Amino acid sequence: TWTRTQLRWADGRGAKSASDVMLVTVPLLAGSALLASSFQHGDSRTALEDGLMMAEAASLALLATQVAKLAAARLRPYAWADPAGVHEVDSRLSFWSGHTAFTFAAAAYNLIRLRTLLARPA
């Protein structure tokens, strides 16, 4: 049978590093595609507006994440496994992932904007 210990990373630093790399690269790649499309159409003002709107969407997602984490005060999984972990500063900030919220906000904005750009007549 599968258990949590079989699925768990032997060294959590690798998982954290992979998550941090994806936090940066996914929105950057999506944003680069958006900016390239705007510049291809010769519209630098739209490219700037897109960058600002994407930053706003990501900022609002991160703000909502922090508010939810502070309001819910849900224990992180390691705090359940090790009672000593309950007293760590961020042990009660586990409601949803800030990495996921940021990446999803950036990707969702890019998807909506790219669909709009693709629908424009050439």
Secondary structure, 3 states (H helix, E strand, C coil): CCCHHHHCCCCHHHHHHHHHHHHHHHHHHHHHHHHHHHHHCCCHHHHHHHHHHHHHHHHHHHHHHHHHHHHHCCCCHHHHHCHHHHHCCCCCCCCCCHHHHHHHHHHHHHHHHHHHHHHCCC
